[in-house]
């Protein structure tokens, strides 16, 4: 659906997520989350009015793109999508390298952003926690247990899920957690070719 002319009117880049609010359109997940928080005046803890707490949220949201998001997505693509599209699993040494890249940023996340706090911005959940955990669910969906040997991370995940609501969290991630059941014939042919071209191009650059 996001490759149609109709969707292109919302986002010229034909990517998701995208938001259309009346005649106003907006792209990029972080920008959309901040817009929604401000428009609907969500409870303060999601994007705190306190200057320093908000700065902690902004700090994480600025860091995460090429770190948690970048490495988590790379592992997901390498372990699930690339083998699905090419019919060949990623060589073990390459998969090990991609996994180690994620391990490095997870250590940074625990030590620099989470530290000994319940949540990234302090004692209450914020958009930073939601963004962090959502990105980590990609490698979890690929079959990587990121939390088994990381008790601090596992406790933080439990707190975030409880703050959101466990049932809602499960519903939101149902697709990604069942991604291993996806087969190539369930993907539209033109989208399949697009993915294959992009992933093979990315693979040749790594």
C-alpha positions as CSV (number, residue, x, y, z in Angstrom):
1,X,0.0,0.0,0.0
2,X,2.9,2.4,0.7
3,X,4.1,2.0,-2.9
4,X,1.0,3.5,-4.4
5,X,0.4,7.0,-5.9
6,X,-2.2,7.7,-3.2
7,X,0.3,7.1,-0.5
8,X,2.9,9.2,-2.3
9,X,0.7,12.2,-1.6
10,X,1.3,11.6,2.1
11,X,5.0,10.7,1.8
12,X,7.0,11.4,-1.4
13,X,9.6,8.8,-0.2
14,X,6.8,6.1,-0.1
15,X,8.0,4.9,3.3
16,X,6.2,4.2,6.6
17,X,5.3,5.5,9.1
18,X,3.6,8.6,7.8
19,X,0.8,10.7,9.3
20,X,-2.0,12.6,7.7
21,X,-3.9,15.0,10.0
22,X,-6.4,16.9,7.9
23,X,-4.3,18.6,5.2
24,X,-1.1,18.3,7.3
25,X,1.2,15.4,6.5
26,X,4.3,14.3,8.5
27,X,6.9,11.6,8.1
28,X,9.6,10.1,10.4
29,X,8.5,8.1,13.5
30,X,10.1,10.4,16.1
31,X,8.6,13.6,14.6
32,X,5.2,11.8,14.5
33,X,5.4,10.7,18.2
34,X,6.4,14.2,19.3
35,X,3.6,15.8,17.2
36,X,1.0,13.5,18.7
37,X,2.2,14.0,22.3
38,X,2.0,17.8,21.8
39,X,-1.3,17.8,19.9
40,X,-3.2,15.6,22.3
41,X,-1.5,16.9,25.4
42,X,-0.6,13.5,26.7
43,X,0.4,13.0,30.3
44,X,3.6,14.9,31.1
45,X,5.8,11.8,31.7
46,X,5.7,10.8,28.0
47,X,7.6,13.9,26.9
48,X,8.4,15.8,30.2
49,X,8.0,19.5,30.6
50,X,10.9,19.5,33.0
51,X,13.9,20.8,31.1
52,X,16.4,18.2,32.1
53,X,14.1,15.2,31.9
54,X,13.0,16.3,28.4
55,X,16.7,16.6,27.5
56,X,17.3,13.0,28.6
57,X,14.4,11.9,26.3
58,X,15.8,14.0,23.4
59,X,19.3,12.7,24.1
60,X,18.2,9.1,23.7
61,X,16.0,9.8,20.6
62,X,19.0,11.5,19.0
63,X,21.4,8.6,19.8
64,X,19.1,5.7,18.9
65,X,18.9,6.0,15.1
66,X,22.3,4.5,14.2
67,X,22.6,2.5,17.4
68,X,19.7,0.5,18.8
69,X,17.6,1.1,15.7
70,X,20.4,0.7,13.2
71,X,22.0,-2.4,14.7
72,X,18.7,-4.0,15.7
73,X,17.2,-3.6,12.2
74,X,20.5,-4.9,10.7
75,X,20.3,-8.1,12.7
76,X,16.6,-8.6,11.8
77,X,17.2,-8.0,8.1
78,X,20.3,-10.3,8.2
79,X,18.7,-13.1,10.1
80,X,15.2,-13.1,8.7
81,X,14.5,-11.0,5.6
82,X,17.7,-11.6,3.6
83,X,17.5,-15.4,3.8
84,X,13.8,-15.2,3.0
85,X,14.4,-13.2,-0.1
86,X,17.6,-15.0,-1.3
87,X,16.9,-18.5,-0.1
88,X,20.3,-18.6,1.5
89,X,21.1,-18.0,5.2
90,X,23.7,-15.4,6.1
91,X,27.2,-17.0,6.6
92,X,27.7,-17.7,10.4
93,X,30.7,-15.4,10.6
94,X,28.7,-12.4,9.2
95,X,25.8,-13.1,11.5
96,X,28.1,-13.3,14.5
97,X,29.6,-9.9,13.5
98,X,26.1,-8.3,13.2
99,X,25.1,-9.8,16.5
100,X,28.2,-8.4,18.2
101,X,27.5,-4.9,16.9
102,X,24.1,-5.0,18.6
103,X,25.7,-6.4,21.8
104,X,28.0,-3.4,21.9
105,X,25.2,-0.8,21.7
106,X,23.1,-2.7,24.2
107,X,25.9,-2.4,26.7
108,X,26.1,1.3,25.9
109,X,22.3,1.6,26.4
110,X,22.5,-0.1,29.8
111,X,25.5,1.8,31.1
112,X,24.9,5.3,29.6
113,X,21.2,5.7,29.2
114,X,19.5,3.3,31.6
115,X,22.1,3.3,34.4
116,X,20.4,2.4,37.7
117,X,17.1,4.2,36.8
118,X,13.8,2.5,36.3
119,X,13.4,4.3,33.0
120,X,15.6,6.3,30.6
121,X,14.4,9.8,31.9
122,X,14.1,8.8,35.5
123,X,11.3,7.3,37.6
124,X,8.6,7.4,34.9
125,X,8.2,5.9,31.5
126,X,8.7,8.2,28.5
127,X,8.6,8.1,24.7
128,X,12.3,7.2,24.8
129,X,11.5,3.9,26.5
130,X,8.8,3.1,24.0
131,X,11.1,3.8,21.1
132,X,13.9,1.8,22.6
133,X,11.8,-1.3,23.3
134,X,10.0,-1.3,20.0
135,X,13.3,-1.3,18.1
136,X,14.5,-4.2,20.3
137,X,11.5,-6.3,19.4
138,X,12.8,-6.7,15.8
139,X,15.8,-8.9,16.8
140,X,13.5,-10.6,19.4
141,X,11.2,-11.5,16.5
142,X,14.2,-12.8,14.6
143,X,14.7,-15.3,17.5
144,X,17.4,-13.5,19.5
145,X,16.8,-13.5,23.3
146,X,18.3,-10.2,24.2
147,X,17.1,-10.2,27.8
148,X,18.0,-13.7,29.1
149,X,21.5,-12.8,30.2
150,X,20.7,-9.1,30.9
151,X,18.7,-8.9,34.1
152,X,18.7,-5.1,34.2
153,X,17.4,-4.9,30.6
154,X,14.8,-7.6,31.3
155,X,13.5,-5.7,34.4
156,X,13.3,-2.5,32.3
157,X,11.4,-4.3,29.6
158,X,8.9,-5.6,32.2
159,X,8.4,-2.1,33.6
160,X,7.8,-0.6,30.1
161,X,5.4,-3.4,29.1
162,X,3.4,-2.8,32.4
163,X,3.3,0.9,31.8
164,X,1.9,0.5,28.3
165,X,-0.3,-2.5,29.2
166,X,0.9,-6.1,28.5
167,X,-2.0,-7.0,26.2
168,X,-1.6,-3.8,24.1
169,X,2.1,-4.4,23.9
170,X,1.6,-8.0,22.7
171,X,-1.0,-6.9,20.1
172,X,1.2,-4.2,18.8
173,X,4.1,-6.7,18.2
174,X,2.1,-9.7,17.1
175,X,3.2,-9.3,13.5
176,X,6.9,-8.9,14.2
177,X,6.9,-11.8,16.7
178,X,5.4,-14.1,14.1
179,X,7.6,-12.9,11.3
180,X,9.5,-16.2,11.1
181,X,6.3,-17.8,9.7
182,X,6.4,-15.4,6.7
183,X,7.1,-16.9,3.3
184,X,8.3,-15.1,0.2
185,X,5.0,-15.8,-1.7
186,X,3.1,-13.7,0.9
187,X,5.0,-10.6,-0.2
188,X,3.8,-8.7,-3.3
189,X,6.1,-9.4,-6.3
190,X,7.1,-5.8,-6.9
191,X,7.8,-5.3,-3.2
192,X,9.8,-8.5,-3.1
193,X,12.1,-7.3,-5.9
194,X,12.4,-3.9,-4.2
195,X,13.5,-5.5,-0.9
196,X,15.8,-7.9,-2.6
197,X,17.6,-5.2,-4.5
198,X,17.9,-3.0,-1.4
199,X,19.2,-5.8,0.8
200,X,21.6,-7.2,-1.7
201,X,23.0,-3.7,-2.3
202,X,23.3,-3.2,1.5
203,X,25.0,-6.6,1.8
204,X,27.6,-5.7,-0.8
205,X,28.5,-2.6,1.1
206,X,29.1,-4.4,4.4
